[in-house]
Amino acid sequence: MKAFILIIFLSILVSLPIIGHTGEKWSGVDEVVIEKIAAEHGRTPSEPLINTDQGDLLLFVFLLAGGISGFVAGYFFRKLEEGRDRN
C-alpha cells in the first residue's frame, strides 16, 4: 500500500510542470537542429508532399498501414502453417 501511495505521489509531482504549461510551442529536433544546420548550408525548408498535420489524416494513415500489414502477416502465417501437422 505504501508503494502505491508513493507511485501516485511521484506521478503527481512529475505532472505538475506539464499542468502549468502556458501553451507555448515546444521546439523539436527538426526546428532546433536540422533546420539550423540546413540554413547554415543554404537549404530552406519545403512543404511535405503529404501534409499530415491536417485533422486526422495521420491517424488514418496509421490505421491503413496497420490494416494492410495485419492482412499480409495473417496471409503469410496461414501459408506457413499449411503443411504442419497439428497433432
mmCIF file as gemmi writes it, N, C-alpha and C atoms, coordinates in Angstrom:
data_model
loop_
_atom_site.group_PDB
_atom_site.id
_atom_site.type_symbol
_atom_site.label_atom_id
_atom_site.label_alt_id
_atom_site.label_comp_id
_atom_site.label_asym_id
_atom_site.label_entity_id
_atom_site.label_seq_id
_atom_site.pdbx_PDB_ins_code
_atom_site.Cartn_x
_atom_site.Cartn_y
_atom_site.Cartn_z
_atom_site.occupancy
_atom_site.B_iso_or_equiv
_atom_site.pdbx_formal_charge
_atom_site.auth_seq_id
_atom_site.auth_asym_id
_atom_site.pdbx_PDB_model_num
ATOM 1 N N . MET Axp A 1 ? 0.823 -1.189 0 1 0 ? 1 A 1
ATOM 2 C CA . MET Axp A 1 ? 0 0 0 1 0 ? 1 A 1
ATOM 3 C C . MET Axp A 1 ? 0.871 1.258 0 1 0 ? 1 A 1
ATOM 4 N N . LYS Axp A 2 ? 1.999 1.215 0.727 1 0 ? 2 A 1
ATOM 5 C CA . LYS Axp A 2 ? 2.883 2.369 0.769 1 0 ? 2 A 1
ATOM 6 C C . LYS Axp A 2 ? 3.502 2.639 -0.606 1 0 ? 2 A 1
ATOM 7 N N . ALA Axp A 3 ? 3.818 1.557 -1.319 1 0 ? 3 A 1
ATOM 8 C CA . ALA Axp A 3 ? 4.399 1.718 -2.652 1 0 ? 3 A 1
ATOM 9 C C . ALA Axp A 3 ? 3.392 2.358 -3.601 1 0 ? 3 A 1
ATOM 10 N N . PHE Axp A 4 ? 2.133 1.99 -3.485 1 0 ? 4 A 1
ATOM 11 C CA . PHE Axp A 4 ? 1.084 2.562 -4.327 1 0 ? 4 A 1
ATOM 12 C C . PHE Axp A 4 ? 0.944 4.06 -4.07 1 0 ? 4 A 1
ATOM 13 N N . ILE Axp A 5 ? 0.933 4.455 -2.815 1 0 ? 5 A 1
ATOM 14 C CA . ILE Axp A 5 ? 0.815 5.87 -2.459 1 0 ? 5 A 1
ATOM 15 C C . ILE Axp A 5 ? 2.044 6.638 -2.956 1 0 ? 5 A 1
ATOM 16 N N . LEU Axp A 6 ? 3.222 6.027 -2.844 1 0 ? 6 A 1
ATOM 17 C CA . LEU Axp A 6 ? 4.447 6.655 -3.324 1 0 ? 6 A 1
ATOM 18 C C . LEU Axp A 6 ? 4.4 6.856 -4.839 1 0 ? 6 A 1
ATOM 19 N N . ILE Axp A 7 ? 3.91 5.87 -5.563 1 0 ? 7 A 1
ATOM 20 C CA . ILE Axp A 7 ? 3.797 5.978 -7.027 1 0 ? 7 A 1
ATOM 21 C C . ILE Axp A 7 ? 2.827 7.086 -7.409 1 0 ? 7 A 1
ATOM 22 N N . ILE Axp A 8 ? 1.691 7.165 -6.736 1 0 ? 8 A 1
ATOM 23 C CA . ILE Axp A 8 ? 0.712 8.219 -7.008 1 0 ? 8 A 1
ATOM 24 C C . ILE Axp A 8 ? 1.328 9.594 -6.72 1 0 ? 8 A 1
ATOM 25 N N . PHE Axp A 9 ? 2.002 9.718 -5.594 1 0 ? 9 A 1
ATOM 26 C CA . PHE Axp A 9 ? 2.618 10.989 -5.223 1 0 ? 9 A 1
ATOM 27 C C . PHE Axp A 9 ? 3.667 11.415 -6.25 1 0 ? 9 A 1
ATOM 28 N N . LEU Axp A 10 ? 4.523 10.479 -6.664 1 0 ? 10 A 1
ATOM 29 C CA . LEU Axp A 10 ? 5.562 10.799 -7.634 1 0 ? 10 A 1
ATOM 30 C C . LEU Axp A 10 ? 4.977 11.151 -9.001 1 0 ? 10 A 1
ATOM 31 N N . SER Axp A 11 ? 3.908 10.47 -9.403 1 0 ? 11 A 1
ATOM 32 C CA . SER Axp A 11 ? 3.299 10.791 -10.697 1 0 ? 11 A 1
ATOM 33 C C . SER Axp A 11 ? 2.661 12.174 -10.677 1 0 ? 11 A 1
ATOM 34 N N . ILE Axp A 12 ? 2.071 12.568 -9.553 1 0 ? 12 A 1
ATOM 35 C CA . ILE Axp A 12 ? 1.521 13.921 -9.437 1 0 ? 12 A 1
ATOM 36 C C . ILE Axp A 12 ? 2.643 14.945 -9.445 1 0 ? 12 A 1
ATOM 37 N N . LEU Axp A 13 ? 3.725 14.644 -8.755 1 0 ? 13 A 1
ATOM 38 C CA . LEU Axp A 13 ? 4.86 15.549 -8.684 1 0 ? 13 A 1
ATOM 39 C C . LEU Axp A 13 ? 5.487 15.759 -10.065 1 0 ? 13 A 1
ATOM 40 N N . VAL Axp A 14 ? 5.589 14.686 -10.832 1 0 ? 14 A 1
ATOM 41 C CA . VAL Axp A 14 ? 6.182 14.772 -12.164 1 0 ? 14 A 1
ATOM 42 C C . VAL Axp A 14 ? 5.255 15.513 -13.124 1 0 ? 14 A 1
ATOM 43 N N . SER Axp A 15 ? 3.935 15.381 -12.962 1 0 ? 15 A 1
ATOM 44 C CA . SER Axp A 15 ? 2.999 16.004 -13.894 1 0 ? 15 A 1
ATOM 45 C C . SER Axp A 15 ? 2.747 17.476 -13.612 1 0 ? 15 A 1
ATOM 46 N N . LEU Axp A 16 ? 3.211 18.013 -12.511 1 0 ? 16 A 1
ATOM 47 C CA . LEU Axp A 16 ? 2.969 19.421 -12.193 1 0 ? 16 A 1
ATOM 48 C C . LEU Axp A 16 ? 3.534 20.38 -13.24 1 0 ? 16 A 1
ATOM 49 N N . PRO Axp A 17 ? 4.759 20.192 -13.737 1 0 ? 17 A 1
ATOM 50 C CA . PRO Axp A 17 ? 5.229 21.11 -14.785 1 0 ? 17 A 1
ATOM 51 C C . PRO Axp A 17 ? 4.393 21.034 -16.059 1 0 ? 17 A 1
ATOM 52 N N . ILE Axp A 18 ? 3.845 19.878 -16.355 1 0 ? 18 A 1
ATOM 53 C CA . ILE Axp A 18 ? 3.009 19.726 -17.546 1 0 ? 18 A 1
ATOM 54 C C . ILE Axp A 18 ? 1.681 20.449 -17.356 1 0 ? 18 A 1
ATOM 55 N N . ILE Axp A 19 ? 1.125 20.382 -16.166 1 0 ? 19 A 1
ATOM 56 C CA . ILE Axp A 19 ? -0.146 21.034 -15.883 1 0 ? 19 A 1
ATOM 57 C C . ILE Axp A 19 ? 0.01 22.552 -15.986 1 0 ? 19 A 1
ATOM 58 N N . GLY Axp A 20 ? 1.135 23.089 -15.552 1 0 ? 20 A 1
ATOM 59 C CA . GLY Axp A 20 ? 1.368 24.52 -15.575 1 0 ? 20 A 1
ATOM 60 C C . GLY Axp A 20 ? 1.884 25.044 -16.904 1 0 ? 20 A 1
ATOM 61 N N . HIS Axp A 21 ? 1.843 24.243 -17.959 1 0 ? 21 A 1
ATOM 62 C CA . HIS Axp A 21 ? 2.349 24.644 -19.262 1 0 ? 21 A 1
ATOM 63 C C . HIS Axp A 21 ? 1.513 25.8 -19.809 1 0 ? 21 A 1
ATOM 64 N N . THR Axp A 22 ? 2.162 26.824 -20.345 1 0 ? 22 A 1
ATOM 65 C CA . THR Axp A 22 ? 1.473 28.037 -20.789 1 0 ? 22 A 1
ATOM 66 C C . THR Axp A 22 ? 0.909 27.947 -22.192 1 0 ? 22 A 1
ATOM 67 N N . GLY Axp A 23 ? 1.17 26.883 -22.906 1 0 ? 23 A 1
ATOM 68 C CA . GLY Axp A 23 ? 0.646 26.738 -24.254 1 0 ? 23 A 1
ATOM 69 C C . GLY Axp A 23 ? 1.631 27.154 -25.328 1 0 ? 23 A 1
ATOM 70 N N . GLU Axp A 24 ? 2.836 27.548 -24.947 1 0 ? 24 A 1
ATOM 71 C CA . GLU Axp A 24 ? 3.846 27.888 -25.938 1 0 ? 24 A 1
ATOM 72 C C . GLU Axp A 24 ? 4.27 26.632 -26.68 1 0 ? 24 A 1
ATOM 73 N N . LYS Axp A 25 ? 4.63 26.811 -27.941 1 0 ? 25 A 1
ATOM 74 C CA . LYS Axp A 25 ? 5.045 25.67 -28.747 1 0 ? 25 A 1
ATOM 75 C C . LYS Axp A 25 ? 6.437 25.218 -28.329 1 0 ? 25 A 1
ATOM 76 N N . TRP Axp A 26 ? 6.605 23.931 -28.099 1 0 ? 26 A 1
ATOM 77 C CA . TRP Axp A 26 ? 7.912 23.387 -27.752 1 0 ? 26 A 1
ATOM 78 C C . TRP Axp A 26 ? 8.701 23.165 -29.026 1 0 ? 26 A 1
ATOM 79 N N . SER Axp A 27 ? 9.971 23.456 -28.992 1 0 ? 27 A 1
ATOM 80 C CA . SER Axp A 27 ? 10.826 23.245 -30.157 1 0 ? 27 A 1
ATOM 81 C C . SER Axp A 27 ? 11.233 21.785 -30.222 1 0 ? 27 A 1
ATOM 82 N N . GLY Axp A 28 ? 11.128 21.218 -31.399 1 0 ? 28 A 1
ATOM 83 C CA . GLY Axp A 28 ? 11.523 19.831 -31.595 1 0 ? 28 A 1
ATOM 84 C C . GLY Axp A 28 ? 12.89 19.748 -32.243 1 0 ? 28 A 1
ATOM 85 N N . VAL Axp A 29 ? 13.319 18.531 -32.53 1 0 ? 29 A 1
ATOM 86 C CA . VAL Axp A 29 ? 14.627 18.305 -33.137 1 0 ? 29 A 1
ATOM 87 C C . VAL Axp A 29 ? 14.679 18.935 -34.527 1 0 ? 29 A 1
ATOM 88 N N . ASP Axp A 30 ? 13.559 18.88 -35.267 1 0 ? 30 A 1
ATOM 89 C CA . ASP Axp A 30 ? 13.537 19.469 -36.605 1 0 ? 30 A 1
ATOM 90 C C . ASP Axp A 30 ? 13.876 20.95 -36.569 1 0 ? 30 A 1
ATOM 91 N N . GLU Axp A 31 ? 13.249 21.676 -35.639 1 0 ? 31 A 1
ATOM 92 C CA . GLU Axp A 31 ? 13.449 23.128 -35.586 1 0 ? 31 A 1
ATOM 93 C C . GLU Axp A 31 ? 14.806 23.496 -34.997 1 0 ? 31 A 1
ATOM 94 N N . VAL Axp A 32 ? 15.206 22.803 -33.956 1 0 ? 32 A 1
ATOM 95 C CA . VAL Axp A 32 ? 16.417 23.191 -33.235 1 0 ? 32 A 1
ATOM 96 C C . VAL Axp A 32 ? 17.681 22.762 -33.971 1 0 ? 32 A 1
ATOM 97 N N . VAL Axp A 33 ? 17.721 21.547 -34.457 1 0 ? 33 A 1
ATOM 98 C CA . VAL Axp A 33 ? 18.966 21.009 -35.013 1 0 ? 33 A 1
ATOM 99 C C . VAL Axp A 33 ? 18.953 20.99 -36.537 1 0 ? 33 A 1
ATOM 100 N N . ILE Axp A 34 ? 17.984 20.311 -37.122 1 0 ? 34 A 1
ATOM 101 C CA . ILE Axp A 34 ? 18.011 20.064 -38.566 1 0 ? 34 A 1
ATOM 102 C C . ILE Axp A 34 ? 17.844 21.356 -39.358 1 0 ? 34 A 1
ATOM 103 N N . GLU Axp A 35 ? 16.873 22.195 -38.988 1 0 ? 35 A 1
ATOM 104 C CA . GLU Axp A 35 ? 16.67 23.443 -39.72 1 0 ? 35 A 1
ATOM 105 C C . GLU Axp A 35 ? 17.857 24.392 -39.556 1 0 ? 35 A 1
ATOM 106 N N . LYS Axp A 36 ? 18.477 24.375 -38.389 1 0 ? 36 A 1
ATOM 107 C CA . LYS Axp A 36 ? 19.649 25.229 -38.157 1 0 ? 36 A 1
ATOM 108 C C . LYS Axp A 36 ? 20.805 24.818 -39.063 1 0 ? 36 A 1
ATOM 109 N N . ILE Axp A 37 ? 21.077 23.531 -39.145 1 0 ? 37 A 1
ATOM 110 C CA . ILE Axp A 37 ? 22.175 23.042 -39.978 1 0 ? 37 A 1
ATOM 111 C C . ILE Axp A 37 ? 21.857 23.239 -41.459 1 0 ? 37 A 1
ATOM 112 N N . ALA Axp A 38 ? 20.595 23.034 -41.837 1 0 ? 38 A 1
ATOM 113 C CA . ALA Axp A 38 ? 20.197 23.246 -43.23 1 0 ? 38 A 1
ATOM 114 C C . ALA Axp A 38 ? 20.355 24.708 -43.621 1 0 ? 38 A 1
ATOM 115 N N . ALA Axp A 39 ? 20.003 25.63 -42.714 1 0 ? 39 A 1
ATOM 116 C CA . ALA Axp A 39 ? 20.148 27.061 -43 1 0 ? 39 A 1
ATOM 117 C C . ALA Axp A 39 ? 21.622 27.437 -43.131 1 0 ? 39 A 1
ATOM 118 N N . GLU Axp A 40 ? 22.494 26.808 -42.346 1 0 ? 40 A 1
ATOM 119 C CA . GLU Axp A 40 ? 23.923 27.076 -42.457 1 0 ? 40 A 1
ATOM 120 C C . GLU Axp A 40 ? 24.475 26.672 -43.815 1 0 ? 40 A 1
ATOM 121 N N . HIS Axp A 41 ? 23.859 25.657 -44.437 1 0 ? 41 A 1
ATOM 122 C CA . HIS Axp A 41 ? 24.317 25.166 -45.729 1 0 ? 41 A 1
ATOM 123 C C . HIS Axp A 41 ? 23.493 25.718 -46.898 1 0 ? 41 A 1
ATOM 124 N N . GLY Axp A 42 ? 22.628 26.693 -46.608 1 0 ? 42 A 1
ATOM 125 C CA . GLY Axp A 42 ? 21.889 27.36 -47.675 1 0 ? 42 A 1
ATOM 126 C C . GLY Axp A 42 ? 20.64 26.653 -48.148 1 0 ? 42 A 1
ATOM 127 N N . ARG Axp A 43 ? 20.129 25.703 -47.412 1 0 ? 43 A 1
ATOM 128 C CA . ARG Axp A 43 ? 18.905 24.992 -47.796 1 0 ? 43 A 1
ATOM 129 C C . ARG Axp A 43 ? 17.732 25.546 -47.005 1 0 ? 43 A 1
ATOM 130 N N . THR Axp A 44 ? 16.609 25.741 -47.661 1 0 ? 44 A 1
ATOM 131 C CA . THR Axp A 44 ? 15.413 26.229 -46.978 1 0 ? 44 A 1
ATOM 132 C C . THR Axp A 44 ? 14.418 25.087 -46.836 1 0 ? 44 A 1
ATOM 133 N N . PRO Axp A 45 ? 13.604 25.111 -45.78 1 0 ? 45 A 1
ATOM 134 C CA . PRO Axp A 45 ? 12.609 24.035 -45.613 1 0 ? 45 A 1
ATOM 135 C C . PRO Axp A 45 ? 11.529 24.122 -46.683 1 0 ? 45 A 1
ATOM 136 N N . SER Axp A 46 ? 11.042 22.976 -47.119 1 0 ? 46 A 1
ATOM 137 C CA . SER Axp A 46 ? 9.977 22.927 -48.12 1 0 ? 46 A 1
ATOM 138 C C . SER Axp A 46 ? 8.769 22.204 -47.537 1 0 ? 46 A 1
ATOM 139 N N . GLU Axp A 47 ? 7.645 22.408 -48.16 1 0 ? 47 A 1
ATOM 140 C CA . GLU Axp A 47 ? 6.409 21.75 -47.716 1 0 ? 47 A 1
ATOM 141 C C . GLU Axp A 47 ? 6.477 20.253 -48.018 1 0 ? 47 A 1
ATOM 142 N N . PRO Axp A 48 ? 5.927 19.407 -47.132 1 0 ? 48 A 1
ATOM 143 C CA . PRO Axp A 48 ? 5.93 17.969 -47.401 1 0 ? 48 A 1
ATOM 144 C C . PRO Axp A 48 ? 4.966 17.613 -48.541 1 0 ? 48 A 1
ATOM 145 N N . LEU Axp A 49 ? 5.198 16.48 -49.184 1 0 ? 49 A 1
ATOM 146 C CA . LEU Axp A 49 ? 4.31 16.035 -50.256 1 0 ? 49 A 1
ATOM 147 C C . LEU Axp A 49 ? 2.9 15.779 -49.747 1 0 ? 49 A 1
ATOM 148 N N . ILE Axp A 50 ? 2.806 15.095 -48.608 1 0 ? 50 A 1
ATOM 149 C CA . ILE Axp A 50 ? 1.511 14.83 -47.973 1 0 ? 50 A 1
ATOM 150 C C . ILE Axp A 50 ? 1.553 15.481 -46.599 1 0 ? 50 A 1
ATOM 151 N N . ASN Axp A 51 ? 0.769 16.52 -46.405 1 0 ? 51 A 1
ATOM 152 C CA . ASN Axp A 51 ? 0.765 17.247 -45.141 1 0 ? 51 A 1
ATOM 153 C C . ASN Axp A 51 ? -0.132 16.506 -44.149 1 0 ? 51 A 1
ATOM 154 N N . THR Axp A 52 ? 0.475 15.841 -43.168 1 0 ? 52 A 1
ATOM 155 C CA . THR Axp A 52 ? -0.287 15.042 -42.208 1 0 ? 52 A 1
ATOM 156 C C . THR Axp A 52 ? -0.678 15.836 -40.971 1 0 ? 52 A 1
ATOM 157 N N . ASP Axp A 53 ? -0.435 17.134 -40.967 1 0 ? 53 A 1
ATOM 158 C CA . ASP Axp A 53 ? -0.799 17.958 -39.819 1 0 ? 53 A 1
ATOM 159 C C . ASP Axp A 53 ? -2.259 18.397 -39.857 1 0 ? 53 A 1
ATOM 160 N N . GLN Axp A 54 ? -2.994 17.996 -40.859 1 0 ? 54 A 1
ATOM 161 C CA . GLN Axp A 54 ? -4.379 18.426 -41.016 1 0 ? 54 A 1
ATOM 162 C C . GLN Axp A 54 ? -5.329 17.364 -40.488 1 0 ? 54 A 1
ATOM 163 N N . GLY Axp A 55 ? -6.032 17.672 -39.415 1 0 ? 55 A 1
ATOM 164 C CA . GLY Axp A 55 ? -7.067 16.784 -38.895 1 0 ? 55 A 1
ATOM 165 C C . GLY Axp A 55 ? -6.545 15.417 -38.495 1 0 ? 55 A 1
ATOM 166 N N . ASP Axp A 56 ? -7.288 14.393 -38.881 1 0 ? 56 A 1
ATOM 167 C CA . ASP Axp A 56 ? -6.967 13.02 -38.501 1 0 ? 56 A 1
ATOM 168 C C . ASP Axp A 56 ? -6.303 12.253 -39.629 1 0 ? 56 A 1
ATOM 169 N N . LEU Axp A 57 ? -5.658 12.949 -40.548 1 0 ? 57 A 1
ATOM 170 C CA . LEU Axp A 57 ? -5.02 12.279 -41.676 1 0 ? 57 A 1
ATOM 171 C C . LEU Axp A 57 ? -3.922 11.331 -41.212 1 0 ? 57 A 1
ATOM 172 N N . LEU Axp A 58 ? -3.111 11.759 -40.247 1 0 ? 58 A 1
ATOM 173 C CA . LEU Axp A 58 ? -2.035 10.898 -39.741 1 0 ? 58 A 1
ATOM 174 C C . LEU Axp A 58 ? -2.61 9.65 -39.068 1 0 ? 58 A 1
ATOM 175 N N . LEU Axp A 59 ? -3.69 9.806 -38.315 1 0 ? 59 A 1
ATOM 176 C CA . LEU Axp A 59 ? -4.345 8.659 -37.694 1 0 ? 59 A 1
ATOM 177 C C . LEU Axp A 59 ? -4.87 7.695 -38.742 1 0 ? 59 A 1
ATOM 178 N N . PHE Axp A 60 ? -5.448 8.225 -39.815 1 0 ? 60 A 1
ATOM 179 C CA . PHE Axp A 60 ? -5.95 7.382 -40.896 1 0 ? 60 A 1
ATOM 180 C C . PHE Axp A 60 ? -4.819 6.633 -41.586 1 0 ? 60 A 1
ATOM 181 N N . VAL Axp A 61 ? -3.682 7.297 -41.792 1 0 ? 61 A 1
ATOM 182 C CA . VAL Axp A 61 ? -2.537 6.646 -42.435 1 0 ? 61 A 1
ATOM 183 C C . VAL Axp A 61 ? -2.036 5.488 -41.581 1 0 ? 61 A 1
ATOM 184 N N . PHE Axp A 62 ? -1.939 5.695 -40.252 1 0 ? 62 A 1
ATOM 185 C CA . PHE Axp A 62 ? -1.515 4.605 -39.373 1 0 ? 62 A 1
ATOM 186 C C . PHE Axp A 62 ? -2.534 3.467 -39.354 1 0 ? 62 A 1
ATOM 187 N N . LEU Axp A 63 ? -3.826 3.797 -39.382 1 0 ? 63 A 1
ATOM 188 C CA . LEU Axp A 63 ? -4.871 2.775 -39.424 1 0 ? 63 A 1
ATOM 189 C C . LEU Axp A 63 ? -4.771 1.955 -40.7 1 0 ? 63 A 1
ATOM 190 N N . LEU Axp A 64 ? -4.581 2.63 -41.818 1 0 ? 64 A 1
ATOM 191 C CA . LEU Axp A 64 ? -4.459 1.953 -43.102 1 0 ? 64 A 1
ATOM 192 C C . LEU Axp A 64 ? -3.22 1.056 -43.137 1 0 ? 64 A 1
ATOM 193 N N . ALA Axp A 65 ? -2.088 1.566 -42.65 1 0 ? 65 A 1
ATOM 194 C CA . ALA Axp A 65 ? -0.858 0.77 -42.629 1 0 ? 65 A 1
ATOM 195 C C . ALA Axp A 65 ? -1.011 -0.442 -41.707 1 0 ? 65 A 1
ATOM 196 N N . GLY Axp A 66 ? -1.673 -0.276 -40.57 1 0 ? 66 A 1
ATOM 197 C CA . GLY Axp A 66 ? -1.893 -1.398 -39.665 1 0 ? 66 A 1
ATOM 198 C C . GLY Axp A 66 ? -2.799 -2.45 -40.272 1 0 ? 66 A 1
ATOM 199 N N . GLY Axp A 67 ? -3.836 -2.023 -40.967 1 0 ? 67 A 1
ATOM 200 C CA . GLY Axp A 67 ? -4.736 -2.974 -41.626 1 0 ? 67 A 1
ATOM 201 C C . GLY Axp A 67 ? -4.04 -3.76 -42.712 1 0 ? 67 A 1
ATOM 202 N N . ILE Axp A 68 ? -3.266 -3.072 -43.53 1 0 ? 68 A 1
ATOM 203 C CA . ILE Axp A 68 ? -2.549 -3.752 -44.614 1 0 ? 68 A 1
ATOM 204 C C . ILE Axp A 68 ? -1.504 -4.714 -44.056 1 0 ? 68 A 1
ATOM 205 N N . SER Axp A 69 ? -0.743 -4.271 -43.057 1 0 ? 69 A 1
ATOM 206 C CA . SER Axp A 69 ? 0.281 -5.155 -42.501 1 0 ? 69 A 1
ATOM 207 C C . SER Axp A 69 ? -0.339 -6.334 -41.761 1 0 ? 69 A 1
ATOM 208 N N . GLY Axp A 70 ? -1.49 -6.13 -41.119 1 0 ? 70 A 1
ATOM 209 C CA . GLY Axp A 70 ? -2.183 -7.246 -40.469 1 0 ? 70 A 1
ATOM 210 C C . GLY Axp A 70 ? -2.667 -8.27 -41.476 1 0 ? 70 A 1
ATOM 211 N N . PHE Axp A 71 ? -3.196 -7.801 -42.606 1 0 ? 71 A 1
ATOM 212 C CA . PHE Axp A 71 ? -3.646 -8.716 -43.656 1 0 ? 71 A 1
ATOM 213 C C . PHE Axp A 71 ? -2.477 -9.51 -44.216 1 0 ? 71 A 1
ATOM 214 N N . VAL Axp A 72 ? -1.362 -8.832 -44.503 1 0 ? 72 A 1
ATOM 215 C CA . VAL Axp A 72 ? -0.186 -9.508 -45.064 1 0 ? 72 A 1
ATOM 216 C C . VAL Axp A 72 ? 0.378 -10.518 -44.065 1 0 ? 72 A 1
ATOM 217 N N . ALA Axp A 73 ? 0.485 -10.128 -42.794 1 0 ? 73 A 1
ATOM 218 C CA . ALA Axp A 73 ? 1.012 -11.046 -41.778 1 0 ? 73 A 1
ATOM 219 C C . ALA Axp A 73 ? 0.099 -12.255 -41.614 1 0 ? 73 A 1
ATOM 220 N N . GLY Axp A 74 ? -1.218 -12.039 -41.613 1 0 ? 74 A 1
ATOM 221 C CA . GLY Axp A 74 ? -2.157 -13.156 -41.495 1 0 ? 74 A 1
ATOM 222 C C . GLY Axp A 74 ? -2.096 -14.093 -42.692 1 0 ? 74 A 1
ATOM 223 N N . TYR Axp A 75 ? -1.961 -13.527 -43.876 1 0 ? 75 A 1
ATOM 224 C CA . TYR Axp A 75 ? -1.892 -14.345 -45.079 1 0 ? 75 A 1
ATOM 225 C C . TYR Axp A 75 ? -0.653 -15.233 -45.067 1 0 ? 75 A 1
ATOM 226 N N . PHE Axp A 76 ? 0.493 -14.652 -44.744 1 0 ? 76 A 1
ATOM 227 C CA . PHE Axp A 76 ? 1.722 -15.444 -44.748 1 0 ? 76 A 1
ATOM 228 C C . PHE Axp A 76 ? 1.79 -16.404 -43.571 1 0 ? 76 A 1
ATOM 229 N N . PHE Axp A 77 ? 1.132 -16.099 -42.448 1 0 ? 77 A 1
ATOM 230 C CA . PHE Axp A 77 ? 1.084 -17.044 -41.338 1 0 ? 77 A 1
ATOM 231 C C . PHE Axp A 77 ? 0.263 -18.265 -41.73 1 0 ? 77 A 1
ATOM 232 N N . ARG Axp A 78 ? -0.823 -18.047 -42.476 1 0 ? 78 A 1
ATOM 233 C CA . ARG Axp A 78 ? -1.646 -19.162 -42.956 1 0 ? 78 A 1
ATOM 234 C C . ARG Axp A 78 ? -0.825 -20.048 -43.878 1 0 ? 78 A 1
ATOM 235 N N . LYS Axp A 79 ? -0.044 -19.428 -44.764 1 0 ? 79 A 1
ATOM 236 C CA . LYS Axp A 79 ? 0.813 -20.195 -45.672 1 0 ? 79 A 1
ATOM 237 C C . LYS Axp A 79 ? 1.884 -20.966 -44.904 1 0 ? 79 A 1
ATOM 238 N N . LEU Axp A 80 ? 2.387 -20.398 -43.816 1 0 ? 80 A 1
ATOM 239 C CA . LEU Axp A 80 ? 3.414 -21.038 -43.017 1 0 ? 80 A 1
ATOM 240 C C . LEU Axp A 80 ? 2.878 -22.272 -42.31 1 0 ? 80 A 1
ATOM 241 N N . GLU Axp A 81 ? 1.625 -22.213 -41.873 1 0 ? 81 A 1
ATOM 242 C CA . GLU Axp A 81 ? 1.029 -23.305 -41.113 1 0 ? 81 A 1
ATOM 243 C C . GLU Axp A 81 ? 0.346 -24.348 -41.987 1 0 ? 81 A 1
ATOM 244 N N . GLU Axp A 82 ? 0.319 -24.174 -43.294 1 0 ? 82 A 1
ATOM 245 C CA . GLU Axp A 82 ? -0.423 -25.059 -44.195 1 0 ? 82 A 1
ATOM 246 C C . GLU Axp A 82 ? 0.046 -26.512 -44.123 1 0 ? 82 A 1
ATOM 247 N N . GLY Axp A 83 ? 1.322 -26.781 -44.202 1 0 ? 83 A 1
ATOM 248 C CA . GLY Axp A 83 ? 1.819 -28.141 -44.262 1 0 ? 83 A 1
ATOM 249 C C . GLY Axp A 83 ? 2.161 -28.738 -42.915 1 0 ? 83 A 1
ATOM 250 N N . ARG Axp A 84 ? 1.845 -28.079 -41.839 1 0 ? 84 A 1
ATOM 251 C CA . ARG Axp A 84 ? 2.232 -28.513 -40.489 1 0 ? 84 A 1
ATOM 252 C C . ARG Axp A 84 ? 1.17 -29.434 -39.886 1 0 ? 84 A 1
ATOM 253 N N . ASP Axp A 85 ? 1.613 -30.511 -39.238 1 0 ? 85 A 1
ATOM 254 C CA . ASP Axp A 85 ? 0.707 -31.427 -38.553 1 0 ? 85 A 1
ATOM 255 C C . ASP Axp A 85 ? 0.421 -30.871 -37.17 1 0 ? 85 A 1
ATOM 256 N N . ARG Axp A 86 ? -0.842 -30.717 -36.824 1 0 ? 86 A 1
ATOM 257 C CA . ARG Axp A 86 ? -1.208 -30.077 -35.557 1 0 ? 86 A 1
ATOM 258 C C . ARG Axp A 86 ? -1.419 -31.067 -34.419 1 0 ? 86 A 1
ATOM 259 N N . ASN Axp A 87 ? -1.104 -32.319 -34.589 1 0 ? 87 A 1
ATOM 260 C CA . ASN Axp A 87 ? -1.284 -33.296 -33.514 1 0 ? 87 A 1
ATOM 261 C C . ASN Axp A 87 ? -0.121 -33.325 -32.587 1 0 ? 87 A 1
